[in-house]
Amino acid sequence: QDRPPPPRINHAKSIAIYEEILKQYPDRPANDVVFYQLAHGYADEGRMDDAISVLDRLINRFPKSPFRQEAHFRMGEFFFETQDYKKAIEAYREALQHQSDDFIDMAFYKMGWAYFAQGDYRRSIDSFLSLLDRKTVLTETGQRRLLLYNFSEIEGDLLKEVLRTLLLAFDELGGSNRLVTY
């Protein structure tokens, strides 16, 4: 059951168009969309340094852009993949500062992993617990509960991974005694 690799899209034409738009209309108010699409094109082409540069320009030039949260998150992903965990954490933190919920759960998740990778188990635990707190619901009795049946299959898999990682982090901090006193 060998499947062919997915088709690879050549972004050269769209990249050239976006670059030309930015060259001809550098102060256009809607250029945040152009920066966003250009960064995607660069990233898909494997030009990550260019993608990061463009995302940084989007963030700095368009402080109210709806693409800003995702730009921070994508920068965090790049830094995480290159194991620059400190910069990844900074970018994920910035993504958490936005009003939209779109990337908050994944920012907490990846930030937890970045702290874990650095051996900062306390902050890793805090990040993962912040994610779990967002998933709790208020019951009729006024208690906060993590109701597993509210999770999709993908979220359930993520939850299992978070719980396993929390146990590992607590183990690194001293085991079950730390879990009870946390």
N, C-alpha and C positions, 0 to 999 in steps of 0.2 A: 504494500500500500504506500508506495513512494509517491509523494506529491511533488510537483514541480515547485521551485521557489516562487514566492510571490513576485509579481512584476515590479521592476524597479522604475520608478518615475524619474524622468530627467527634468530637473527644475531649471535648467540653464536659461530657457526663454523667459520664464516667469521671473527669475532672479534679475535678468537683464532689464525687464520692464520695470520692476520695482525700483531698481537702482536708478533708472532713467527718470522715473517720477520724482524720486527724492532729489535728484540733481536739478531737474527743471523747476520743481516746486518745493524748495526746502522748507518753506514756512507754512505750507498748507495745513490747516487745522485738523484735517482728517488723516494725517500721515501716521498716526498711531496704528491704523489698520495696515498701512503699507509696511511699517517696521515689523509688525506682528507676522505678516505673511512672508516677508523677506527672511526673517529669522527661521521660520519653519522651512523655507526652501533651503537655506544654508544647512540647517540641522539634518534634513533629509539627504543632503549631498555629502554629509560627513564633515562639513566645514564648521566645526563647533566653535572655534575661536571667533569666526565671523558672526555666527549666531549669537554668541554671548555679547559681543560688541554691540550688535543691533538691539538686543534685548535691553542692554544697559542704556542705550540711547532712548529707547521707548520709555523706560522707567524715568529717566531724568528729564526728558522733554515733555512728557505727558502725565503729570502727577494725578490726573483725574480719569485716566483712560480705563475703560473696562477690561483691557488686556493686561493691566499692570500686575494683578495678582498672579495670573498664569505666567507672566514673564519672570517674576520672582521664583515661582515654583520650578519653572523649566531651568533657570540658572542653578537652583539647588540640585536638580537632577544631574546636570552636567558635572557640578563639583562633587556630588556624591559618587558618580560613576568613575571619576578620576581620583577618588579617595582623598579629596581635599575637604575633609569633613567639617572643618571650622568654617570655611566659606559656605558649604552646603547648609549648615545650621543657620548661618546669618541670612541666607536667602529664604530658607523655609520660614524663619521668624518673620521676615518681611511679608511673606505670603499670608501669614496668620493675621496681619494687621488690617486686612481688607474686609469689607462688609459681606462680600459674597461667600457662601458656604462651599463653592465649587471645589476648592483645593485644600480646605482646612483639614479634613480628615487625613488626607494623604500627606500633608505637610507635617502633622503631628506624628504620623506613622514613620515617615522617612527621617524626621528629626530624631525620633527614638532610636532608630537604627544607627544614625550617625553618631549619637552619643555612645551607644553600645560599642560601636567599632573603635571608639577612642578609649574605651574602658571607663567612661564616666557613667557608671551604672545608676547612680541616683537620678541624674538628669534623664537618663534613658527611661527609667521607671516613671518619672514625672510626665514625660511626653506621652508614653503609652497609656498611662492612667488618664491623662487629659483627653486622649482619643476615646477611651472607654466611657468617660464621663459624658461625652457628647452623645453617646449611644444609649444612655439610660433614659427611662421614662418615669414620670411621676405616677404612682399607682393611686387607687382610690383611697388608700389609707395614708397618703401623703409621703410614702417612702419612695426613694429612687431605686429603680431596679433595671438590671440589664436583662431584657427579655429576648431570649435567643430566637424565638419564633418570628421576631420582627426583622431578622437578618435574611438577606438574599444568600444564595449559595456562595457567591464570591465574597460577600461580607463575612459569612460564616468561616470561610477559609482564612480570611485576614484575621478574624477574631482568634481563631485557634493559634495562628502564628504569633499574635501579640501575647496571648496567654503563655505560650511556651517560652517566649523571650523574656517575659516578666519573671517567670520562674527561674530562668538562667541568671537574670540580673540579680534577683534576690539571693540566689545561691552564691553569687560572687561577693555579695555584701555580708554574707554570714549565715545564710540559710533561713530556715523557717522561723527562727527567733526574730530576725529582721522583718520578715513578712508580717508578723503579729504586731510589732511595734511601729510599723511604718505609718 
